[in-house]
Amino acid sequence: MIIPVLLFVIFTDANSALVVAIQDEFSTTNALYCMFYIAQNITFNLKNHLKDQYNEFIRNFFEVHQIGFVPIFKYQ
């Protein structure tokens, strides 16, 4: 007998307590980090360290980020 399992995704701000709660309460749900918060954390944590190289880094980061989405849009 095959039992169907529903899989869900919840996007979070990478709050570790929330990720643990999702795993505990919703075992078939994946917690993924929201791109807005990832970008915000990159700016907060790296901008001062990278200084003049920050703009090039963030441009490259988002260019690489978009690569994974191109085949989905072409398919639809």
DRENLUMPA-476322 format. One record per atom (N, C-alpha, C, O, CB): atom name; z, x, y; residue in one letter; residue number from 1. Coordinates in nm, 4 decimals. Atoms other than C-alpha are relative to their C-alpha. Glycine has a CB too. Layout:
<pts>
PT  site         z         x         y  code  pos
PT    CA         Z         X         Y     A  NUM
...
</pts>
This chain:
<pts>
PT  site         z         x         y  code  pos
PT     N    0.0000    0.0839   -0.1176     M    1
PT    CA    0.0000    0.0000    0.0000     M    1
PT     C    0.0000    0.0891    0.1249     M    1
PT     O    0.0794    0.1826    0.1355     M    1
PT    CB    0.1222   -0.0959   -0.0007     M    1
PT     N    0.0082   -0.0756   -0.1256     I    2
PT    CA   -0.0961    0.1353    0.3423     I    2
PT     C    0.0734   -0.0784    0.1088     I    2
PT     O    0.0483   -0.1969    0.1306     I    2
PT    CB   -0.1496    0.0264    0.0411     I    2
PT     N   -0.0742    0.0622   -0.1091     I    3
PT    CA    0.1417    0.0638    0.6267     I    3
PT     C   -0.0534    0.0570    0.1307     I    3
PT     O   -0.0440    0.1774    0.1544     I    3
PT    CB    0.1546    0.0243   -0.0141     I    3
PT     N    0.0537   -0.0512   -0.1267     P    4
PT    CA   -0.0211    0.0865    0.9688     P    4
PT     C    0.1125    0.0488    0.0909     P    4
PT     O    0.2203   -0.0103    0.0968     P    4
PT    CB   -0.0824   -0.1089    0.0717     P    4
PT     N   -0.0959   -0.0551   -0.0947     V    5
PT    CA    0.1597    0.2983    1.2239     V    5
PT     C   -0.0664    0.0008    0.1369     V    5
PT     O   -0.1767    0.0529    0.1534     V    5
PT    CB    0.0468    0.1439   -0.0420     V    5
PT     N    0.0519   -0.0007   -0.1364     L    6
PT    CA    0.1088    0.2424    1.5937     L    6
PT     C    0.0485    0.1256    0.0710     L    6
PT     O    0.1669    0.1589    0.0681     L    6
PT    CB    0.0439   -0.1274    0.0772     L    6
PT     N   -0.0340   -0.1200   -0.0761     L    7
PT    CA    0.0992    0.5553    1.8031     L    7
PT     C   -0.0160   -0.0299    0.1483     L    7
PT     O   -0.1148   -0.0900    0.1907     L    7
PT    CB   -0.0890    0.1210   -0.0423     L    7
PT     N    0.0018    0.0226   -0.1435     F    8
PT    CA    0.1776    0.5445    2.1713     F    8
PT     C    0.0235    0.1314    0.0728     F    8
PT     O    0.0684    0.2299    0.0141     F    8
PT    CB    0.1058   -0.1043    0.0405     F    8
PT     N   -0.0213   -0.1166   -0.0843     V    9
PT    CA    0.1910    0.7919    2.4570     V    9
PT     C    0.0736   -0.0460    0.1252     V    9
PT     O    0.0403   -0.1487    0.1844     V    9
PT    CB   -0.1354    0.0705    0.0358     V    9
PT     N   -0.0697    0.0221   -0.1262     I   10
PT    CA    0.4344    0.8011    2.7473     I   10
PT     C   -0.0139    0.1283    0.0813     I   10
PT     O    0.0181    0.2374    0.0342     I   10
PT    CB    0.1519   -0.0387   -0.0225     I   10
PT     N    0.0113   -0.1153   -0.0888     F   11
PT    CA    0.3609    1.0290    3.0398     F   11
PT     C    0.1297    0.0119    0.0799     F   11
PT     O    0.1792   -0.0863    0.1353     F   11
PT    CB   -0.1239   -0.0133    0.0951     F   11
PT     N   -0.1264   -0.0225   -0.0694     T   12
PT    CA    0.6714    1.1856    3.1941     T   12
PT     C   -0.0137    0.1141    0.0997     T   12
PT     O   -0.1180    0.1786    0.1108     T   12
PT    CB    0.1122    0.0302   -0.1004     T   12
PT     N   -0.0058   -0.1105   -0.0951     D   13
PT    CA    0.7724    1.4325    3.4605     D   13
PT     C    0.0602    0.1253   -0.0623     D   13
PT     O    0.1056    0.2144    0.0095     D   13
PT    CB    0.0803   -0.0403    0.1223     D   13
PT     N   -0.0519   -0.1139    0.0761     A   14
PT    CA    0.8855    1.6793    3.1898     A   14
PT     C    0.1520    0.0079    0.0029     A   14
PT     O    0.2087    0.1143   -0.0222     A   14
PT    CB   -0.0581    0.1288    0.0536     A   14
PT     N   -0.1459    0.0053    0.0048     N   15
PT    CA    1.2490    1.5728    3.2176     N   15
PT     C    0.0422    0.0118   -0.1460     N   15
PT     O    0.0093   -0.0744   -0.2274     N   15
PT    CB    0.0551   -0.1322    0.0649     N   15
PT     N   -0.0315   -0.0285    0.1404     S   16
PT    CA    1.3948    1.7185    2.8982     S   16
PT     C    0.0835   -0.1110   -0.0644     S   16
PT     O    0.0643   -0.1408   -0.1823     S   16
PT    CB    0.0741    0.1327   -0.0108     S   16
PT     N   -0.0810    0.1087    0.0557     A   17
PT    CA    1.6511    1.4374    2.8522     A   17
PT     C   -0.0872   -0.1205   -0.0327     A   17
PT     O   -0.0659   -0.1871   -0.1340     A   17
PT    CB    0.1116   -0.0403    0.0981     A   17
PT     N    0.0906    0.1126    0.0246     L   18
PT    CA    1.3763    1.1764    2.8792     L   18
PT     C   -0.0878    0.0264   -0.1222     L   18
PT     O   -0.1110   -0.0643   -0.2022     L   18
PT    CB   -0.0879   -0.0262    0.1237     L   18
PT     N    0.0832   -0.0353    0.1159     V   19
PT    CA    1.1570    1.3596    2.6261     V   19
PT     C    0.0799   -0.0180   -0.1291     V   19
PT     O    0.0284   -0.0725   -0.2268     V   19
PT    CB   -0.0516    0.1464    0.0116     V   19
PT     N   -0.0859    0.0164    0.1186     V   20
PT    CA    1.4471    1.3701    2.3776     V   20
PT     C    0.0245   -0.1484   -0.0275     V   20
PT     O    0.0187   -0.1920   -0.1425     V   20
PT    CB    0.1355    0.0740    0.0196     V   20
PT     N   -0.0233    0.1437    0.0176     A   21
PT    CA    1.5222    1.0008    2.4372     A   21
PT     C   -0.1231   -0.0696   -0.0571     A   21
PT     O   -0.1104   -0.1577   -0.1421     A   21
PT    CB    0.0391   -0.0644    0.1334     A   21
PT     N    0.1242    0.0585    0.0524     I   22
PT    CA    1.1575    0.9110    2.3731     I   22
PT     C   -0.0136    0.0323   -0.1483     I   22
PT     O   -0.0468   -0.0550   -0.2284     I   22
PT    CB   -0.1236    0.0524    0.0784     I   22
PT     N    0.0085   -0.0393    0.1412     Q   23
PT    CA    1.1610    1.1074    2.0472     Q   23
PT     C    0.1007   -0.0755   -0.0847     Q   23
PT     O    0.0693   -0.1164   -0.1965     Q   23
PT    CB    0.0223    0.1503   -0.0152     Q   23
PT     N   -0.1052    0.0684    0.0751     D   24
PT    CA    1.4883    0.9442    1.9393     D   24
PT     C   -0.0269   -0.1493   -0.0143     D   24
PT     O   -0.0090   -0.2059   -0.1222     D   24
PT    CB    0.1339    0.0213    0.0671     D   24
PT     N    0.0138    0.1463   -0.0007     E   25
PT    CA    1.4052    0.5857    2.0333     E   25
PT     C   -0.1377   -0.0497   -0.0441     E   25
PT     O   -0.1502   -0.1603   -0.0967     E   25
PT    CB    0.0288   -0.0522    0.1377     E   25
PT     N    0.1381    0.0409    0.0313     F   26
PT    CA    1.0281    0.5756    1.9789     F   26
PT     C   -0.0654    0.1086   -0.0846     F   26
PT     O   -0.1420    0.1900   -0.0331     F   26
PT    CB   -0.0830   -0.0258    0.1309     F   26
PT     N    0.0416   -0.1113    0.0868     S   27
PT    CA    0.9504    0.7968    1.6811     S   27
PT     C   -0.1516    0.0162   -0.0133     S   27
PT     O   -0.1992    0.1249   -0.0461     S   27
PT    CB    0.0588   -0.0190   -0.1365     S   27
PT     N    0.1462   -0.0117    0.0110     T   28
PT    CA    0.5777    0.7199    1.6813     T   28
PT     C   -0.0662    0.0184    0.1367     T   28
PT     O   -0.1875    0.0025    0.1499     T   28
PT    CB   -0.0578   -0.1239   -0.0691     T   28
PT     N    0.0504   -0.0161   -0.1352     T   29
PT    CA    0.5408    0.7877    2.0538     T   29
PT     C    0.0027    0.1472    0.0400     T   29
PT     O    0.1001    0.2182    0.0150     T   29
PT    CB    0.0820   -0.0843    0.0986     T   29
PT     N    0.0087   -0.1374   -0.0501     N   30
PT    CA    0.4271    1.1161    2.2060     N   30
PT     C    0.0336    0.0020    0.1478     N   30
PT     O   -0.0149   -0.0818    0.2238     N   30
PT    CB   -0.1408    0.0596   -0.0245     N   30
PT     N   -0.0300   -0.0207   -0.1422     A   31
PT    CA    0.5721    1.2323    2.5368     A   31
PT     C   -0.0898    0.1114    0.0512     A   31
PT     O   -0.0827    0.2249    0.0042     A   31
PT    CB    0.1518    0.0350    0.0227     A   31
PT     N    0.0877   -0.0985   -0.0622     L   32
PT    CA    0.3106    1.4090    2.7461     L   32
PT     C    0.0379    0.0141    0.1466     L   32
PT     O    0.0922   -0.0783    0.2070     L   32
PT    CB   -0.1495   -0.0403   -0.0149     L   32
PT     N   -0.0363   -0.0244   -0.1388     Y   33
PT    CA    0.3561    1.5626    3.0873     Y   33
PT     C   -0.1112   -0.0463    0.0931     Y   33
PT     O   -0.2290   -0.0191    0.0699     Y   33
PT    CB    0.0301    0.1486    0.0224     Y   33
PT     N    0.0936    0.0516   -0.0996     C   34
PT    CA    0.1902    1.3953    3.3844     C   34
PT     C   -0.0599    0.1159    0.0799     C   34
PT     O    0.0122    0.2056    0.1234     C   34
PT    CB    0.0705   -0.1007    0.0945     C   34
PT     N    0.0693   -0.1079   -0.0702     M   35
PT    CA   -0.0695    1.6167    3.5532     M   35
PT     C    0.0495    0.0145    0.1435     M   35
PT     O    0.0522    0.1256    0.1965     M   35
PT    CB   -0.1503   -0.0248   -0.0009     M   35
PT     N   -0.0542   -0.0069   -0.1359     F   36
PT    CA    0.0726    1.5297    3.8954     F   36
PT     C    0.1230    0.0902    0.0040     F   36
PT     O    0.1357    0.1749    0.0924     F   36
PT    CB    0.0355   -0.1409    0.0516     F   36
PT     N   -0.1231   -0.0792    0.0022     Y   37
PT    CA    0.4086    1.6807    3.8016     Y   37
PT     C   -0.0256    0.1440   -0.0438     Y   37
PT     O    0.0423    0.2360    0.0019     Y   37
PT    CB    0.1021   -0.0647   -0.0926     Y   37
PT     N    0.0363   -0.1368    0.0375     I   38
PT    CA    0.2503    1.9810    3.6332     I   38
PT     C   -0.0505    0.0752    0.1234     I   38
PT     O   -0.0093    0.1883    0.1492     I   38
PT    CB   -0.1081    0.0000   -0.1123     I   38
PT     N    0.0538   -0.0633   -0.1208     A   39
PT    CA    0.0570    2.0562    3.9525     A   39
PT     C    0.1102    0.0240    0.1023     A   39
PT     O    0.1125    0.1278    0.1685     A   39
PT    CB   -0.1110   -0.0865    0.0614     A   39
PT     N   -0.1113   -0.0143   -0.0933     Q   40
PT    CA    0.3688    1.9994    4.1610     Q   40
PT     C    0.0901    0.1187   -0.0399     Q   40
PT     O    0.1346    0.1955    0.0454     Q   40
PT    CB    0.0823   -0.1309    0.0052     Q   40
PT     N   -0.0827   -0.1107    0.0484     N   41
PT    CA    0.5671    2.2419    3.9432     N   41
PT     C   -0.0693    0.1349    0.0172     N   41
PT     O   -0.0044    0.2348    0.0480     N   41
PT    CB    0.0354   -0.0212   -0.1465     N   41
PT     N    0.0749   -0.1244   -0.0210     I   42
PT    CA    0.2919    2.5039    3.9615     I   42
PT     C    0.0147    0.0441    0.1448     I   42
PT     O    0.0428    0.1607    0.1726     I   42
PT    CB   -0.1501   -0.0181   -0.0366     I   42
PT     N   -0.0117   -0.0325   -0.1418     T   43
PT    CA    0.2991    2.4869    4.3398     T   43
PT     C    0.1405    0.0477    0.0326     T   43
PT     O    0.1583    0.1498    0.0990     T   43
PT    CB   -0.0361   -0.1212    0.0864     T   43
PT     N   -0.1393   -0.0332   -0.0300     F   44
PT    CA    0.6777    2.4943    4.3559     F   44
PT     C    0.0409    0.1360   -0.0570     F   44
PT     O    0.1111    0.2127    0.0089     F   44
PT    CB    0.0918   -0.1081   -0.0545     F   44
PT     N   -0.0468   -0.1207    0.0686     N   45
PT    CA    0.7214    2.7803    4.1083     N   45
PT     C   -0.0879    0.1231    0.0190     N   45
PT     O   -0.0400    0.2350    0.0007     N   45
PT    CB    0.0114   -0.0279   -0.1446     N   45
PT     N    0.0902   -0.1154   -0.0049     L   46
PT    CA    0.4168    3.0019    4.1682     L   46
PT     C   -0.0556    0.0347    0.1374     L   46
PT     O   -0.0949    0.1490    0.1607     L   46
PT    CB   -0.1124   -0.0238   -0.0906     L   46
PT     N    0.0680   -0.0244   -0.1277     K   47
PT    CA    0.2891    2.9654    4.5235     K   47
PT     C    0.0556    0.1225    0.0723     K   47
PT     O   -0.0215    0.2053    0.1209     K   47
PT    CB    0.0120   -0.1224    0.0898     K   47
PT     N   -0.0590   -0.1152   -0.0697     N   48
PT    CA    0.5338    3.2158    4.6732     N   48
PT     C   -0.0214    0.1310   -0.0746     N   48
PT     O   -0.0289    0.2374   -0.0132     N   48
PT    CB    0.1483   -0.0224    0.0205     N   48
PT     N    0.0195   -0.1219    0.0792     H   49
PT    CA    0.4830    3.4610    4.3875     H   49
PT     C   -0.1457    0.0485    0.0050     H   49
PT     O   -0.1726    0.1686    0.0092     H   49
PT    CB    0.0418   -0.0248   -0.1458     H   49
PT     N    0.1417   -0.0370    0.0019     L   50
PT    CA    0.1037    3.4514    4.3902     L   50
PT     C   -0.0555    0.0308    0.1384     L   50
PT     O   -0.1543    0.1031    0.1517     L   50
PT    CB   -0.0807   -0.1105   -0.0625     L   50
PT     N    0.0393   -0.0215   -0.1399     K   51
PT    CA    0.0717    3.4495    4.7699     K   51
PT     C   -0.1503   -0.0198    0.0220     K   51
PT     O   -0.1990   -0.1323    0.0109     K   51
PT    CB    0.0402    0.1404    0.0441     K   51
PT     N    0.1430    0.0117   -0.0316     D   52
PT    CA   -0.2954    3.5234    4.8542     D   52
PT     C   -0.0844   -0.0415   -0.1196     D   52
PT     O   -0.1971   -0.0878   -0.1018     D   52
PT    CB   -0.0513    0.1312    0.0539     D   52
PT     N    0.0761    0.0345    0.1198     Q   53
PT    CA   -0.4050    3.4627    4.4951     Q   53
PT     C    0.0219   -0.1448   -0.0440     Q   53
PT     O   -0.0422   -0.1916   -0.1380     Q   53
PT    CB    0.0371    0.0935   -0.1129     Q   53
PT     N   -0.0343    0.1366    0.0419     Y   54
PT    CA   -0.2583    3.1106    4.4770     Y   54
PT     C   -0.1200   -0.0938    0.0008     Y   54
PT     O   -0.1424   -0.1650   -0.0971     Y   54
PT    CB    0.1079   -0.0559    0.0900     Y   54
PT     N    0.1139    0.0924   -0.0100     N   55
PT    CA   -0.5691    2.9225    4.5947     N   55
PT     C   -0.1010    0.0218   -0.1116     N   55
PT     O   -0.1521   -0.0741   -0.1695     N   55
PT    CB   -0.0688    0.0157    0.1348     N   55
PT     N    0.0926   -0.0298    0.1096     E   56
PT    CA   -0.7913    3.0995    4.3436     E   56
PT     C    0.0595   -0.0446   -0.1335     E   56
PT     O   -0.0112   -0.1000   -0.2177     E   56
PT    CB   -0.0332    0.1512   -0.0038     E   56
PT     N   -0.0660    0.0399    0.1239     F   57
PT    CA   -0.5364    3.0391    4.0670     F   57
PT     C   -0.0059   -0.1511   -0.0192     F   57
PT     O   -0.0425   -0.1979   -0.1270     F   57
PT    CB    0.1453    0.0474   -0.0005     F   57
PT     N   -0.0051    0.1459    0.0140     I   58
PT    CA   -0.5019    2.6656    4.1362     I   58
PT     C   -0.1403   -0.0571   -0.0209     I   58
PT     O   -0.1580   -0.1535   -0.0954     I   58
PT    CB    0.0655   -0.0640    0.1244     I   58
PT     N    0.1393    0.0439    0.0206     R   59
PT    CA   -0.8806    2.6241    4.1603     R   59
PT     C   -0.0418    0.0248   -0.1452     R   59
PT     O   -0.1025   -0.0621   -0.2078     R   59
PT    CB   -0.0966    0.0745    0.0977     R   59
PT     N    0.0321   -0.0322    0.1395     N   60
PT    CA   -0.9226    2.7983    3.8221     N   60
PT     C    0.0774   -0.0887   -0.0971     N   60
PT     O    0.0239   -0.1324   -0.1989     N   60
PT    CB    0.0303    0.1472   -0.0287     N   60
PT     N   -0.0824    0.0849    0.0858     F   61
PT    CA   -0.6374    2.5989    3.6715     F   61
PT     C   -0.0626   -0.1386   -0.0160     F   61
PT     O   -0.0773   -0.1885   -0.1275     F   61
PT    CB    0.1420   -0.0123    0.0574     F   61
PT     N    0.0576    0.1345    0.0081     F   62
PT    CA   -0.7942    2.2642    3.7603     F   62
PT     C   -0.1404    0.0004   -0.0597     F   62
PT     O   -0.1820   -0.0982   -0.1204     F   62
PT    CB   -0.0035   -0.0634    0.1379     F   62
PT     N    0.1311   -0.0108    0.0636     E   63
PT    CA   -1.1378    2.3833    3.6535     E   63
PT     C    0.0157   -0.0003   -0.1526     E   63
PT     O   -0.0578   -0.0695   -0.2229     E   63
PT    CB   -0.0734    0.1286    0.0471     E   63
PT     N   -0.0269   -0.0039    0.1438     V   64
PT    CA   -1.0004    2.4637    3.3076     V   64
PT     C    0.0537   -0.1350   -0.0469     V   64
PT     O    0.0177   -0.1819   -0.1548     V   64
PT    CB    0.1003    0.1128   -0.0339     V   64
PT     N   -0.0561    0.1321    0.0340     H   65
PT    CA   -0.8065    2.1352    3.3055     H   65
PT     C   -0.1106   -0.1026   -0.0204     H   65
PT     O   -0.1015   -0.1853   -0.1111     H   65
PT    CB    0.0963   -0.0482    0.1105     H   65
PT     N    0.1075    0.0988    0.0068     Q   66
PT    CA   -1.1282    1.9373    3.3602     Q   66
PT     C   -0.0925    0.0192   -0.1196     Q   66
PT     O   -0.1607   -0.0751   -0.1596     Q   66
PT    CB   -0.0806    0.0047    0.1259     Q   66
PT     N    0.0909   -0.0280    0.1117     I   67
PT    CA   -1.3156    2.1034    3.0714     I   67
PT     C    0.0236   -0.0964   -0.1160     I   67
PT     O   -0.0721   -0.1423   -0.1783     I   67
PT    CB    0.0172    0.1447   -0.0480     I   67
PT     N   -0.0313    0.0876    0.1125     G   68
PT    CA   -1.1361    1.8886    2.8134     G   68
PT     C   -0.0439   -0.1431    0.0195     G   68
PT     O   -0.0566   -0.2167   -0.0783     G   68
PT    CB    0.1454    0.0025   -0.0259     G   68
PT     N    0.0349    0.1385   -0.0269     F   69
PT    CA   -1.2385    1.5649    2.9831     F   69
PT     C   -0.1494   -0.0253    0.0062     F   69
PT     O   -0.1925   -0.1399   -0.0061     F   69
PT    CB    0.0622   -0.0428    0.1273     F   69
PT     N    0.1447    0.0176   -0.0146     V   70
PT    CA   -1.6117    1.6244    3.0225     V   70
PT     C   -0.0623   -0.0696   -0.1202     V   70
PT     O   -0.1377   -0.1649   -0.1009     V   70
PT    CB   -0.0668    0.1343    0.0210     V   70
PT     N    0.0638    0.0681    0.1147     P   71
PT    CA   -1.7100    1.5296    2.6636     P   71
PT     C    0.0381   -0.1487   -0.0100     P   71
PT     O   -0.0430   -0.2298   -0.0548     P   71
PT    CB    0.0386    0.0708   -0.1302     P   71
PT     N   -0.0407    0.1410    0.0055     I   72
PT    CA   -1.5110    1.2040    2.6887     I   72
PT     C   -0.0856   -0.0820    0.0947     I   72
PT     O   -0.1330   -0.1891    0.0568     I   72
PT    CB    0.1497   -0.0160    0.0354     I   72
PT     N    0.0780    0.0747   -0.0968     F   73
PT    CA   -1.6956    1.0945    3.0022     F   73
PT     C   -0.1473   -0.0056   -0.0402     F   73
PT     O   -0.2130   -0.1077   -0.0197     F   73
PT    CB    0.0146    0.0619    0.1382     F   73
PT     N    0.1391    0.0013    0.0460     K   74
PT    CA   -2.0338    1.1950    2.8596     K   74
PT     C   -0.0178   -0.0973   -0.1150     K   74
PT     O   -0.1217   -0.1624   -0.1258     K   74
PT    CB   -0.0442    0.1403   -0.0428     K   74
PT     N    0.0086    0.0887    0.1141     Y   75
PT    CA   -1.9590    0.9981    2.5437     Y   75
PT     C   -0.0034   -0.1458    0.0418     Y   75
PT     O   -0.0774   -0.2257   -0.0157     Y   75
PT    CB    0.1155    0.0241   -0.0931     Y   75
PT     N   -0.0070    0.1395   -0.0448     Q   76
PT    CA   -1.8754    0.6779    2.7302     Q   76
PT     C   -0.1214   -0.0316    0.0808     Q   76
PT     O   -0.1362   -0.1441    0.1286     Q   76
PT    CB    0.1271   -0.0271    0.0818     Q   76
</pts>
